[in-house]
Amino acid sequence: MLIKRFAQNPLITPADVPPSRSDYEVVGAFNAGATIHQGKVLLLLRVAERPKDISSDEQVAPIFDPQTSTIELFRVKNTDPDVEIIDSRSFFYKGRMYLTSISHLRLARSDDGCNFTIDPTPAVFPQTKYETFGIEDPRITKIGELYYITYKVVSGHGIATALLTTTDFKAFERKGIIFCPENIDVAILPEKINGKFYALTRPVPTHIGPRAIWIASSSDAINWGDHQVLIAPKPDTFTAGKVGASCVPIKTPDGWLEIYHASDDNDRYSLAACLLDANDPSKVIADARQPLAQSEADYETQGFYSNVVFSCGAVQRGEAITIYYGAADQCTAAANTTIKKILSTMA
C-alpha cells in the first residue's frame, strides 16, 4: 500500500464550513495549501460558495465587483439559445465562460493533523479586477520567516497566478500577478538555490503542445524567467491527459521530491511523483512509472466533479509525509505515506 487514507476521511466537507454570508451555501472546501505554523498543521482551503436562491431552470454566476466590493449575480435561463452548460462548475454564454460558484481562501488549524477547527470568516477574499470570478488553489512555501503563497486568480481576463506573502497568517500582502494567463499550478521551492527562487509552473497551450510541468527561476519571486519544460504527459498512461505540480517540493538526500497530479485520457486523476536534482531542479533524476494514488474512494469518485484527487499541499515529519488533497472538487481528505514509498514509484 503506497498511501494510507485517513479513516476519518473526508476531513473537511462543505457542511463543516460556514458560508461568508447568510444567503450563500458552501459547495466545496478543497485544494488546500498546507504548512506547519506555531506547532499546528495549518490548511489554507479553497472555499467555493454560491447563492442559495438558484432555480433549476437557470444558470447563475456570482461575480465580484472591485469598484463596490460586492458580488453581483449574472443570471441566464437554461433555455436561452446562447447558453451552453459544460458541467456543474461552469457554463458558456455567448461564447464566454462563467463559473457557478466563487471561491475565497479560508484557514483551518489542527493539533493532530486530522481534526481541524475552521475559521468562521475568509482569510483572503477576492479584491482586484483579476479576481472577479474568485481565488483558488493556494500553495504555501516557507523561506526563512516569510510564507510565500501562490494562488490562482480568475476573471474575465483569464486564469493567472498571483502571489501573497505573510509572516503570521493574519495579515497578507498581495504582490500581484506573477504568471499571466494561463499559467497555473505554481509551487515555489522552499529554499533559494544559487541565490535564485525556483518555481514549478503549468502553462496551458490552446493549440500546440501538451499540458506539462515547467520550471522557472527568479531573483525576487515576482519576475520570472528561464522557463523550461520539465515533465510532460506520456501517451497511453495514467498521465496521458495532463500533468501539473501539486505540492511544494520536499528536500530529501536524493533531491527535490515533487508530488504532482496527472489525468488520463478519460480525465481520471492520479497523484504521482518525480525527483529533481538538488542543485539544479531543472534536471529530472527520476519520474513516475506508476501512480502514487488514484481516485477510488467514494468521496473521490463522486462529488462536484468526479474522479479527482488533487493536492496543493503536504506536511513532512522526518520520513513521514501527510498529503492533503481535494476529493471530487468538493471536500478535503488526507493520506499518509513515506519518502521511501514515494521513491519506489519512480524509475
C-alpha positions in Angstrom: 0.0 0.0 0.0 1.6 3.2 -1.2 -0.6 5.5 0.8 -2.9 5.0 3.7 -6.1 7.2 3.6 -7.2 8.6 6.9 -10.1 6.5 8.3 -11.8 9.9 9.2 -11.9 11.0 5.5 -13.2 13.3 4.3 -11.7 15.5 7.0 -13.5 18.7 5.9 -16.7 18.8 3.9 -18.8 21.8 2.7 -21.1 21.3 5.6 -18.2 22.0 8.0 -17.6 25.4 6.6 -19.8 28.4 7.4 -20.5 30.5 4.3 -19.2 34.0 4.1 -22.8 35.4 4.0 -26.1 34.0 5.1 -27.7 33.9 1.6 -24.9 31.7 0.2 -24.1 28.0 0.6 -20.7 26.3 0.5 -20.3 23.7 -2.2 -16.6 23.0 -1.9 -13.9 23.0 0.7 -10.9 21.6 -1.0 -7.4 22.0 -2.7 -5.8 23.3 0.5 -2.3 24.6 0.8 -0.6 23.0 3.9 2.1 24.0 6.3 3.1 23.9 10.0 2.7 27.2 11.8 3.3 27.7 15.5 3.2 24.0 16.1 -0.1 23.4 14.3 -1.0 22.0 11.0 -2.4 24.8 9.0 -4.6 24.4 5.9 -5.5 27.3 3.6 -8.7 26.0 2.0 -10.3 26.9 -1.3 -13.9 27.5 -0.3 -16.3 27.6 -3.2 -19.8 29.1 -2.5 -22.8 30.1 -4.4 -26.2 31.8 -3.8 -28.9 29.6 -2.4 -31.8 31.1 -4.5 -31.0 29.3 -7.7 -33.8 27.7 -9.7 -33.4 24.5 -11.7 -34.2 26.3 -14.9 -31.3 28.9 -14.8 -27.6 29.3 -14.6 -26.2 31.8 -12.1 -22.6 33.2 -11.9 -21.6 35.2 -8.8 -19.1 37.9 -9.9 -17.1 40.2 -7.6 -17.2 43.9 -8.4 -14.0 45.5 -7.3 -15.5 49.0 -7.6 -18.2 48.3 -5.0 -16.6 45.3 -3.2 -19.9 43.4 -3.6 -20.9 40.3 -5.5 -23.3 40.7 -8.4 -25.3 37.8 -9.9 -25.3 37.1 -13.6 -28.4 35.0 -14.4 -29.4 33.3 -17.7 -32.2 30.8 -18.5 -31.2 27.3 -19.5 -33.5 27.6 -22.5 -31.6 30.7 -23.8 -30.1 29.5 -27.2 -26.8 31.3 -26.3 -26.3 29.1 -23.1 -24.0 26.1 -23.2 -23.9 24.1 -20.0 -20.5 22.4 -19.5 -20.8 20.7 -16.1 -21.8 21.7 -12.6 -18.9 24.1 -12.3 -19.3 26.3 -15.3 -21.3 27.4 -18.3 -20.8 29.4 -21.5 -23.0 32.4 -22.5 -22.4 33.9 -26.0 -19.0 32.2 -26.1 -17.8 33.5 -22.7 -17.2 31.2 -19.8 -18.8 31.8 -16.3 -18.4 29.9 -13.0 -21.3 28.8 -11.0 -19.5 29.5 -7.7 -17.0 32.0 -6.4 -14.0 30.9 -4.2 -12.1 32.5 -1.4 -9.3 31.2 0.9 -10.1 30.1 4.5 -7.8 28.9 7.3 -8.2 25.6 9.2 -6.0 24.6 12.1 -5.2 21.3 13.8 -3.1 20.0 16.6 -3.0 16.4 15.3 -3.3 16.9 11.5 -6.7 15.2 11.4 -9.2 17.2 13.4 -9.5 20.8 12.2 -11.0 24.0 13.5 -12.1 26.2 10.6 -12.1 29.9 10.9 -15.6 31.4 10.6 -14.6 34.1 8.1 -12.4 34.2 5.0 -8.7 34.8 5.3 -8.3 36.2 1.8 -11.3 37.3 -0.3 -11.4 38.5 -3.9 -10.3 42.1 -4.2 -8.9 43.1 -7.6 -10.2 43.1 -11.1 -8.3 39.9 -11.8 -10.1 38.1 -9.0 -13.7 38.8 -10.0 -14.5 35.1 -10.6 -12.7 34.0 -7.4 -9.3 33.0 -6.0 -8.3 29.3 -5.8 -5.8 26.5 -5.1 -3.2 28.1 -2.8 0.3 26.6 -2.3 2.3 27.6 0.8 6.1 27.9 0.7 8.1 29.0 3.8 11.6 30.5 3.2 13.1 31.9 6.4 10.3 33.6 8.4 8.2 34.5 5.3 5.5 32.4 3.8 5.0 32.7 0.0 1.5 31.8 -1.1 0.8 31.2 -4.8 -2.8 31.1 -5.9 -5.0 31.2 -9.0 -6.8 34.4 -9.8 -9.8 34.0 -12.1 -11.7 36.7 -14.0 -12.9 37.5 -17.5 -9.3 38.3 -18.3 -8.4 34.7 -17.8 -6.8 32.4 -15.2 -3.5 33.6 -13.9 -1.2 33.0 -10.8 -0.7 35.7 -8.2 1.4 35.8 -5.0 0.7 36.6 -1.4 3.2 36.9 1.5 2.6 36.7 5.2 4.5 36.0 8.4 1.6 35.3 10.7 -1.5 34.3 8.5 -3.3 37.3 9.9 -2.1 40.0 7.5 -1.5 39.1 3.8 0.3 41.3 1.3 -0.7 41.0 -2.3 2.3 41.0 -4.7 0.2 40.9 -7.8 0.2 38.5 -10.8 3.5 36.6 -11.3 2.4 34.4 -14.2 0.0 35.6 -16.9 -2.9 33.6 -18.3 -2.9 30.8 -18.5 -0.1 29.6 -16.3 -1.2 27.8 -13.2 -0.3 25.0 -10.6 2.6 27.1 -9.4 4.7 25.8 -6.5 7.8 27.7 -5.2 10.6 25.6 -3.9 11.2 26.2 -0.2 14.8 27.5 -0.4 16.9 29.5 -2.8 19.4 27.6 -5.0 22.5 29.5 -6.0 20.7 32.7 -5.0 17.6 32.1 -7.1 14.0 31.2 -6.4 12.6 28.3 -8.4 9.0 27.5 -9.2 7.2 24.7 -10.9 4.5 26.0 -13.3 1.9 24.7 -15.7 1.3 26.7 -18.9 -1.9 25.7 -20.7 -1.3 25.6 -24.5 -4.5 26.0 -26.6 -3.3 24.9 -30.0 0.1 23.1 -30.0 1.8 21.3 -27.2 0.9 19.2 -24.1 -0.2 20.4 -20.6 3.2 19.8 -19.0 5.1 20.8 -15.9 7.6 23.6 -16.5 10.2 25.3 -14.2 11.2 28.9 -14.0 13.6 30.9 -11.8 13.6 34.4 -10.3 15.8 36.7 -8.3 12.8 38.2 -6.3 9.9 35.7 -6.6 8.0 38.2 -8.6 9.7 38.5 -12.0 10.3 35.0 -13.5 12.3 33.8 -16.5 14.4 30.9 -17.8 11.3 28.8 -18.5 12.0 25.2 -19.3 9.8 22.1 -19.8 10.2 19.5 -17.0 7.7 16.7 -17.1 5.3 16.0 -20.0 2.3 13.7 -20.3 3.1 10.2 -21.5 0.7 8.7 -24.1 -1.3 5.6 -23.2 -0.6 6.0 -19.4 -2.3 7.5 -16.4 -0.6 10.8 -17.3 -1.7 10.9 -20.9 -4.1 13.8 -20.4 -2.1 16.4 -18.5 0.3 16.8 -15.6 0.8 19.7 -13.2 2.6 20.5 -10.0 0.7 19.7 -6.7 2.7 20.0 -3.5 5.6 22.3 -2.7 8.7 20.2 -3.4 10.3 18.4 -0.4 14.0 18.3 0.0 15.5 14.8 0.5 19.0 13.4 0.5 18.3 12.2 -3.1 17.0 15.5 -4.4 13.8 17.5 -4.6 10.7 15.3 -4.3 7.7 16.6 -6.1 4.2 15.1 -5.7 2.3 16.1 -8.8 -1.2 15.5 -10.3 -2.0 13.8 -13.6 -5.1 12.8 -15.5 -5.6 10.2 -18.2 -7.5 10.2 -21.4 -10.7 9.7 -19.5 -10.0 12.6 -17.1 -9.4 10.3 -14.1 -7.0 12.0 -11.8 -3.9 10.5 -10.1 -1.1 11.6 -7.8 2.4 10.8 -8.9 5.9 11.9 -8.1 9.2 12.9 -9.6 12.7 13.6 -8.3 14.7 16.7 -9.2 18.4 17.4 -8.9 19.1 19.1 -5.5 21.4 21.7 -7.0 19.7 22.1 -10.4 16.0 21.4 -10.2 15.6 21.8 -14.0 17.2 18.3 -14.2 14.8 15.3 -13.7 16.5 12.4 -11.9 13.5 10.1 -11.9 9.9 10.2 -12.8 6.7 8.2 -12.0 6.4 4.7 -13.6 3.2 4.1 -11.6 0.7 6.4 -9.7 1.1 7.1 -6.1 -2.7 7.3 -5.7 -5.7 7.3 -7.9 -9.4 8.3 -7.4 -11.1 5.2 -5.9 -12.8 6.0 -2.6 -16.5 7.1 -2.8 -15.7 10.6 -1.8 -13.1 10.8 -4.7 -15.2 9.2 -7.4 -18.4 11.0 -6.7 -18.9 14.7 -6.0 -18.9 18.1 -7.5 -16.6 16.9 -10.2 -16.0 13.1 -10.1 -12.8 11.0 -10.2 -10.5 13.7 -8.8 -7.6 13.6 -6.3 -5.8 16.9 -6.4 -3.3 18.0 -3.9 -2.0 21.5 -3.1 0.0 20.7 0.0 1.7 18.1 2.1 3.3 18.1 5.6 6.6 16.4 6.3 7.7 15.0 9.6 11.0 13.2 9.1 10.4 10.3 6.7 6.6 10.6 7.1 4.5 12.6 4.6 0.9 13.5 5.1 -0.7 14.6 1.8 -3.8 16.8 2.0 -5.9 16.7 -1.1 -9.1 17.8 -2.7 -11.5 14.9 -3.5 -14.0 15.3 -6.3 -13.6 19.1 -6.2 -15.8 19.0 -3.1 -14.1 18.0 0.2 -10.7 17.7 1.8 -9.1 14.4 2.6 -5.7 13.2 3.7 -3.4 10.2 3.4 -0.1 9.1 5.0 2.9 7.8 3.2 6.7 7.9 3.4 9.5 9.2 1.3 10.7 5.6 0.7 7.3 4.6 -0.6 7.1 7.6 -2.9 10.5 7.0 -4.3 9.5 3.4 -5.0 7.0 4.6 -7.6 9.7 6.2 -9.8 12.3 5.0 -12.3 
